[in-house]
Amino acid sequence: MRKISLLLASLALIALSGPLFAGKIQYSGTAPTVSTGNAMIDSVINAQLQATFDQLIVQATDQLDNINDMPDFMKSMSTANAFTSHAATQRNFQNYDIFAISIGTMGSLVVPGLSTDKVKNISDDLTDEGDAEVGAAWQTWAAQIGINAGFLLDGLYLGAKIGMLNDQKLPGTDKFRFDSMNLGLLANYEIMKERSLLGALVWRGLSFGTGVIYQSNKTDFQFNAGSQSQTTSVSGYDYTMKIDPDLLFKMESSSVVIPFEISTAVRILWALNLSVGAGFDLNFGKTEISIGSRADVDLEMAGVSDDMTAPGVVTADASIKSQNAELFTPKVTAGFGLGMGPVMIDIPATLYFGSTTAFSVGLTAGIVF
C-alpha cells in the first residue's frame, strides 16, 4: 500500500499552476562569462551577457509574479492532515475479550462549507484571490493493537497505533516523493454495557474514547517553472542565453491530535455493525512550505567554444510559511462494518463542522479475540 493522495497531488497542481503559496520567489545567480583572449572585447561581451542575464531573471520573476501567501489553503492542509490521524480506528471493534488488531487507511477533505456553490468556487478563489479554504490529505496505512484492560478497570480498553512510510515515489516519476508517520496511544471506556434487544439485534453499549495521536506528512514535488531565453549579438558575436529552472516544492505537515468521542453501535443479524458517535478533536498542528531551485544557465555563442566559457547559474528560493491547524473541531462519526467470526471490516466516516467543514472516510480490517 502506497501513500499516494490523488487529491493532494491535484490540489498541489492547481496551486502551482496559478498562485503558489510559499511567499515571494526570489531569483538570483551568476551570469556566464567568456574569455576570447582580448581583454577589451571580453569586457564588452561580459557586460552585455550580464545585462541579458539580468533581463532573464526579471522575466522569470514576472512569470511567477502572482505568487502570494495562502493562509486559508495552508491552514486547511494542516487541518486535513490532522483528520487522517484516525486511520485504523477501532471505534466499531469494542467489547472484545482479549485483544484486537486492525490495519486501515483514511483520507480527508476540507471544503469551504456544505454549499455546492462554495465548493464550485474553489478553483475561482485560487485563481482570482490566490487562496481558498480547501485541503486534502491521506494516511495510506496505520496499524493498531488494542487490549482489554479489564484487569485494570472493568470496561477499559487500551490501544497503540503506528504507521510509517519513508521516501516513497509516485509510480513512473521521481518528481513526487513523500514520507508519513502516525503514532498514537488511545483509551476507550465502556460507560454502558452491551445488551441484547431482540435476539439478532444487539446494542453494543455506550463508550467514551480519547488519547493522543501524532501525525506527520512530508511531500516533495518538482515542477518546471518555465524557460526564458534571449537571442542577440554583441561585438560581432551572436548568442542565445537560456534559463530553464525546475522548482522543488516542499510541504511538511505535523499534528498532535487529542480526540474526545462518545460512540454507540448496534449489531444486526450477528454480522452487521452500525455505529454512530459525536465529539471533538483538539488539533495542535502546522504546515510549512518552502520552494528552492538551482539550475545552469545555457549559453550558445557563435565562434566561442565551450572551453572559452565560464558557466552561469540561477537559483531561487522562497521563505518558509507556517500555518497552524484549526484547534477545535467538533464532529459526528458513523461506521458501517461486517463481522465474520473474529474478522472485522469497517468503513469509518466523520463529518467535521463549525468553523471548519471537512469529511474523512477510511477502510479498516482486523481481527478480534
C-alpha positions in Angstrom: 0.0 0.0 0.0 1.5 3.3 -1.0 0.9 6.8 0.3 -0.4 8.4 -2.8 -3.1 11.0 -2.4 -4.6 12.0 -5.8 -6.5 14.8 -4.1 -3.3 16.2 -2.5 -1.5 16.0 -5.9 -4.4 17.6 -7.7 -4.5 20.5 -5.1 -0.8 21.0 -5.4 -1.0 21.1 -9.2 -3.9 23.6 -9.1 -2.0 25.8 -6.8 1.3 25.5 -8.6 -0.2 26.3 -12.0 -1.5 29.6 -10.6 -0.7 31.3 -7.4 1.8 29.5 -5.3 1.7 29.6 -1.6 5.2 29.8 0.0 5.8 33.6 -0.3 7.5 35.6 -3.0 10.1 33.6 -5.0 13.4 35.5 -5.5 15.6 34.5 -8.4 19.4 35.3 -8.3 22.6 33.8 -9.7 25.7 34.4 -11.7 25.8 35.3 -15.4 28.0 33.2 -17.7 31.2 34.9 -18.9 33.5 34.3 -21.9 37.3 34.7 -22.4 38.4 35.4 -26.0 41.9 36.4 -25.1 41.2 40.1 -25.8 40.5 41.9 -22.5 38.7 44.8 -24.1 36.4 42.7 -26.1 35.8 40.4 -23.2 34.8 43.3 -21.0 32.2 44.5 -23.6 30.8 41.0 -24.2 30.6 40.1 -20.5 28.8 43.3 -19.7 26.3 42.5 -22.3 25.9 38.9 -21.0 25.3 40.3 -17.5 22.6 42.6 -18.9 20.9 39.8 -20.7 21.1 37.6 -17.6 19.5 40.3 -15.5 16.7 40.6 -18.0 16.1 36.9 -17.9 15.9 37.0 -14.1 13.3 39.8 -14.3 11.3 37.8 -16.9 11.4 34.6 -14.8 10.3 36.6 -11.7 7.5 38.3 -13.6 6.2 34.9 -14.8 5.6 33.9 -11.2 4.6 37.4 -10.0 1.2 36.2 -8.8 2.8 34.2 -6.0 1.4 35.1 -2.6 0.7 33.7 0.8 -2.2 31.3 1.1 -3.2 31.2 4.8 -6.6 29.5 4.2 -5.2 26.9 1.9 -2.3 26.1 4.3 -4.5 26.0 7.4 -6.9 23.6 5.5 -4.0 21.4 4.5 -2.7 21.3 8.1 -6.2 20.5 9.4 -6.8 17.8 6.8 -3.5 16.2 7.9 -4.8 16.1 11.5 -8.1 14.4 10.4 -6.3 11.5 8.8 -4.7 10.6 12.1 -7.7 8.4 12.9 -6.7 5.7 10.3 -7.1 2.2 11.7 -9.7 3.4 14.3 -11.3 0.7 16.4 -14.5 2.6 17.2 -16.5 -0.4 15.8 -14.2 -3.0 17.4 -15.1 -2.7 21.1 -16.4 -5.3 23.5 -13.7 -7.9 22.6 -12.5 -10.3 25.2 -8.7 -10.2 24.9 -7.2 -8.1 22.1 -7.9 -6.6 18.7 -5.6 -5.9 15.8 -6.6 -3.5 12.9 -5.0 -2.0 9.9 -6.5 0.8 7.9 -6.3 3.8 5.6 -8.0 7.2 5.8 -8.4 10.3 3.6 -9.8 13.7 4.4 -11.1 16.7 2.5 -11.5 20.2 3.9 -14.0 22.4 2.0 -15.4 25.9 2.4 -18.8 24.6 3.5 -21.6 22.3 2.6 -23.0 24.7 0.0 -22.4 23.4 -3.6 -21.8 27.0 -4.7 -18.9 27.4 -2.3 -17.3 24.1 -3.5 -17.8 25.1 -7.1 -16.0 28.4 -6.4 -12.8 26.8 -5.1 -11.0 27.0 -8.4 -12.0 30.6 -9.0 -10.9 31.6 -5.5 -7.5 30.1 -6.1 -7.2 31.8 -9.5 -8.7 35.2 -8.5 -7.7 35.6 -4.9 -4.7 33.3 -4.6 -6.3 31.5 -1.7 -9.1 29.1 -0.8 -10.3 27.1 2.2 -9.6 23.7 0.7 -7.2 21.0 1.7 -6.7 17.2 1.5 -4.6 14.5 3.0 -4.3 10.7 3.0 -2.7 8.5 5.6 -2.2 5.4 3.5 -1.8 2.9 6.3 -1.7 2.6 10.0 -2.0 -0.4 12.3 -3.4 -0.5 15.8 -3.4 -3.1 18.6 -5.9 -2.9 21.4 -6.1 -4.9 24.6 -9.0 -5.4 27.0 -7.6 -3.8 30.1 -10.3 -5.0 32.4 -7.7 -6.2 34.8 -7.0 -2.5 35.5 -10.6 -1.2 35.3 -13.7 -3.0 34.1 -14.7 -1.7 30.7 -11.4 -0.2 29.9 -9.7 -0.8 26.5 -6.2 0.5 25.7 -4.6 0.8 22.2 -1.4 1.7 20.5 -1.0 2.5 16.8 1.7 3.1 14.2 2.0 3.8 10.5 5.1 4.8 8.6 6.4 5.2 5.0 9.8 6.6 4.1 10.9 8.3 0.8 8.1 6.8 -1.4 7.8 7.8 -5.0 4.8 8.4 -7.3 4.9 5.5 -9.7 6.5 6.4 -13.1 8.2 9.6 -11.9 10.9 10.7 -9.4 9.4 14.2 -9.1 6.9 13.3 -6.4 8.2 11.9 -3.1 6.6 11.6 0.3 7.0 10.4 3.8 4.4 9.8 6.6 4.3 8.8 10.2 1.4 8.0 12.5 1.8 7.2 16.2 -0.8 7.1 18.9 -1.9 5.9 22.4 -5.6 5.5 22.8 -8.1 4.6 25.6 -11.7 3.7 25.4 -14.0 3.2 28.4 -17.3 1.3 28.2 -19.8 3.6 30.0 -22.8 1.3 29.5 -22.6 -2.4 28.8 -23.7 -4.3 25.7 -27.2 -5.8 25.9 -29.4 -7.9 23.6 -32.6 -6.2 22.4 -34.3 -8.7 20.1 -32.1 -11.7 19.8 -30.5 -10.9 16.5 -30.4 -7.2 17.4 -27.7 -6.3 20.0 -27.0 -2.8 21.4 -23.2 -2.6 21.7 -23.3 -0.2 24.7 -22.0 3.4 25.1 -18.3 4.2 25.1 -16.1 7.2 25.6 -12.8 7.4 23.8 -9.7 9.6 24.0 -6.0 9.5 23.5 -3.1 11.3 21.8 -2.0 10.8 18.2 1.0 12.2 16.3 0.6 12.6 12.6 3.1 13.9 10.0 3.3 14.1 6.2 6.1 15.4 4.1 5.8 15.9 0.3 8.4 16.9 -2.2 7.2 17.9 -5.7 9.4 19.1 -8.5 7.9 21.1 -11.4 9.2 23.2 -14.3 8.8 27.0 -13.7 9.1 27.8 -17.4 12.0 28.6 -19.6 13.2 32.1 -20.5 15.6 32.9 -23.4 17.0 35.8 -25.4 18.9 35.9 -28.7 21.0 38.9 -29.6 24.6 39.9 -30.6 27.5 41.9 -29.2 30.8 42.9 -30.8 30.0 40.7 -33.8 29.2 37.6 -31.7 25.6 36.2 -32.0 24.5 34.4 -28.9 21.4 32.8 -27.2 21.1 32.7 -23.4 18.5 30.4 -21.8 17.4 29.6 -18.2 15.1 26.7 -17.6 14.8 26.2 -13.8 12.9 23.4 -12.0 11.4 24.4 -8.7 11.4 22.0 -5.8 8.2 22.4 -3.6 8.4 21.0 -0.1 5.4 20.8 2.2 5.6 19.4 5.8 2.5 19.0 8.0 2.6 17.7 11.5 -0.1 17.4 14.1 -0.8 16.3 17.6 -4.5 15.3 17.9 -6.4 14.7 21.1 -9.8 13.2 20.4 -12.8 13.1 22.7 -15.6 10.8 21.4 -18.8 9.3 22.6 -19.9 6.4 20.4 -22.5 3.6 20.3 -23.4 0.8 17.9 -25.9 -1.9 17.1 -25.2 -5.4 15.7 -27.8 -6.8 13.4 -28.0 -10.5 12.4 -24.8 -11.3 14.2 -22.7 -9.8 11.4 -23.7 -6.2 10.5 -22.4 -3.4 12.8 -23.7 0.2 12.5 -22.0 2.8 14.7 -22.7 6.5 15.4 -20.9 9.0 17.6 -20.1 12.6 18.4 -17.3 14.5 19.9 -14.5 16.9 19.0 -10.7 16.9 18.3 -8.1 19.2 19.7 -5.6 19.7 16.9 -2.1 21.1 17.6 -0.5 21.2 14.2 1.1 23.3 11.5 2.1 23.2 7.8 5.3 24.6 6.5 6.1 25.2 2.8 9.4 26.1 1.1 10.5 26.4 -2.5 14.0 26.3 -3.9 15.9 25.7 -7.1 19.4 25.6 -8.7 19.9 25.4 -12.5 22.7 26.1 -15.0 22.5 29.0 -17.5 22.8 27.8 -21.1 24.8 30.0 -23.4 25.4 29.3 -27.1 27.7 31.9 -28.8 28.8 31.6 -32.4 32.6 31.5 -32.7 33.2 30.8 -29.0 34.0 27.3 -27.8 32.9 25.7 -24.5 36.4 25.9 -23.1 36.2 29.7 -23.5 33.0 30.0 -21.5 32.6 30.0 -17.7 29.1 28.7 -17.0 26.4 30.7 -15.1 23.9 29.5 -12.5 20.5 30.6 -11.4 19.0 29.9 -8.0 15.6 30.5 -6.5 14.2 30.3 -3.0 11.1 31.4 -1.1 10.6 31.9 2.6 9.1 29.1 4.7 5.5 29.8 5.5 3.9 28.2 8.6 0.2 27.9 9.3 -1.5 26.2 12.3 -4.3 23.7 12.0 -7.9 24.5 13.3 -7.6 24.0 17.1 -11.1 22.9 18.0 -13.1 20.7 15.5 -16.5 19.3 16.6 -17.5 16.2 14.7 -20.1 13.4 14.2 -19.0 9.9 13.3 -20.5 6.9 11.7 -19.3 3.4 10.7 -20.6 0.5 8.7 -19.0 -2.8 9.5 -19.2 -6.5 8.9 -18.1 -9.2 11.3 -17.3 -12.7 10.2 -16.2 -14.7 13.2 -13.0 -12.9 14.5 -12.6 -10.9 11.3 -13.9 -7.3 11.2 -14.2 -5.0 8.2 -15.3 -1.4 8.9 -15.8 1.8 6.9 -15.5 4.7 9.4 -16.6 8.2 8.3 -16.5 11.6 10.1 -18.1 14.9 9.4 -16.4 17.9 10.9 -18.4 21.1 11.3 -18.2 24.5 12.9 -15.6 27.0 11.6 -14.1 24.2 9.5 -16.1 21.8 7.3 -14.5 18.6 6.4 -15.1 14.9 5.7 -12.9 11.9 6.3 -13.5 8.3 5.3 -11.4 5.2 5.7 -11.3 1.5 5.4 -10.3 -0.8 8.3 -9.8 -4.5 8.6 -8.8 -6.5 11.6 -9.4 -9.4 14.0 -10.7 -9.6 17.5 -10.4 -12.3 20.2 
